[in-house]
Each structure stands twice: as C-alpha cells, then as structure tokens.
Amino acid sequence: MASEVNYRGDYFATSDVQLFDAPNWLNDRALHLGFKFLEDDLSPPWAFLDPAVYGFLMTLDDDEDLRDVANGVDFPDASRRVVATG
C-alpha cells in the first residue's frame, strides 16, 4: 500500500488518513487536499482559501499590508467562497 497520495502536486500521507478517526482534528494538509478535490468536482465553481493562507493573514498587523495581500487573493469566477478558520 502506498504511504502517500499525490494529487495535483500535493501529498497526503497515510498518517493524515488516521486523523479522520474520532476524536482527532484534521490538519491543514487534509483540509487543503479536500478543498482541491471539491474545486475540481463542484459546479458551479466554488473557491476555497487554504488554511495556511488564512493563518498567514492573521499574522499581519498592518492594515495596509493586509489589504495588499488580500487584494492578491484570487477567487476567479467562483459563485461561492469558503475560508477555513482555526
């Protein structure tokens, strides 16, 4: 059995699968991979903001820096947007 799955250049390890058993929490890698699956499968398209991007945005304490980064986040032609928060 493979120890990891490669989907569109992202890796999901066997140890990540164990996180789907209660009472565990999913890690950012599991959320990211799930988002990629959904982006490819949903119609009309949805846009998902990766948990790591959200985490980075929360570290910014300068409003101008936050606006600059947020303006660079691209949600192309998405009818719905999902942001994972911690």
C-alpha positions as CSV (number, residue, x, y, z in Angstrom):
1,M,0.0,0.0,0.0
2,A,1.3,3.5,-0.9
3,S,2.4,5.7,2.0
4,E,1.1,8.8,0.4
5,V,-1.3,10.1,-2.3
6,N,-0.2,12.7,-4.8
7,Y,-3.0,14.9,-6.1
8,R,-2.1,17.8,-8.4
9,G,1.3,18.1,-6.8
10,D,0.2,17.9,-3.2
11,Y,0.9,15.0,-0.9
12,F,-1.4,13.4,1.6
13,A,0.4,10.8,3.9
14,T,-1.1,7.7,5.3
15,S,-0.7,9.3,8.8
16,D,-3.0,12.0,7.7
17,V,-5.7,9.5,7.0
18,Q,-5.6,8.4,10.6
19,L,-6.8,12.0,11.5
20,F,-10.2,11.1,10.1
21,D,-10.9,8.8,13.1
22,A,-12.5,10.4,16.1
23,P,-11.5,12.3,18.3
24,N,-8.8,13.7,16.0
25,W,-8.8,17.1,14.2
26,L,-8.0,17.4,10.6
27,N,-4.7,19.1,9.8
28,D,-4.1,21.8,7.2
29,R,-2.9,19.3,4.7
30,A,-6.1,17.3,4.9
31,L,-8.2,20.4,4.5
32,H,-6.1,21.6,1.6
33,L,-6.4,18.3,-0.3
34,G,-10.1,18.2,0.4
35,F,-10.5,21.7,-1.0
36,K,-8.7,20.7,-4.2
37,F,-11.0,17.7,-4.7
38,L,-14.0,19.9,-4.2
39,E,-12.7,22.6,-6.5
40,D,-12.3,20.0,-9.3
41,D,-15.7,18.5,-8.7
42,L,-18.2,21.3,-7.8
43,S,-20.3,23.0,-10.4
44,P,-20.9,26.0,-10.3
45,P,-17.3,26.6,-9.1
46,W,-16.5,27.3,-5.5
47,A,-13.3,29.0,-4.3
48,F,-11.5,27.8,-1.2
49,L,-9.0,29.8,0.8
50,D,-6.3,27.5,2.1
51,P,-6.0,27.3,5.9
52,A,-2.3,28.3,5.6
53,V,-3.2,31.5,3.8
54,Y,-5.8,32.3,6.4
55,G,-3.2,31.7,9.1
56,F,-0.7,34.0,7.3
57,L,-3.4,36.7,7.0
58,M,-4.0,36.5,10.8
59,T,-0.3,37.3,11.4
60,L,-0.4,40.7,9.6
61,D,-0.9,43.6,12.0
62,D,-0.5,46.4,9.5
63,D,-3.8,47.3,7.7
64,E,-2.0,48.3,4.5
65,D,-0.1,45.0,4.3
66,L,-3.3,43.1,5.0
67,R,-5.1,45.0,2.1
68,D,-2.2,44.4,-0.2
69,V,-2.2,40.6,0.4
70,A,-6.0,40.3,0.5
71,N,-6.2,42.1,-2.9
72,G,-3.8,39.5,-4.3
73,V,-6.0,36.6,-3.3
74,D,-7.7,35.4,-6.5
75,F,-11.2,33.9,-6.4
76,P,-11.8,33.6,-10.2
77,D,-15.4,33.1,-11.3
78,A,-16.4,31.4,-8.1
79,S,-20.1,31.5,-7.1
80,R,-19.3,30.7,-3.5
81,R,-16.2,31.2,-1.3
82,V,-15.1,29.1,1.6
83,V,-12.5,30.2,4.2
84,A,-11.2,27.7,6.7
85,T,-10.5,29.3,10.1
86,G,-8.8,27.8,13.1
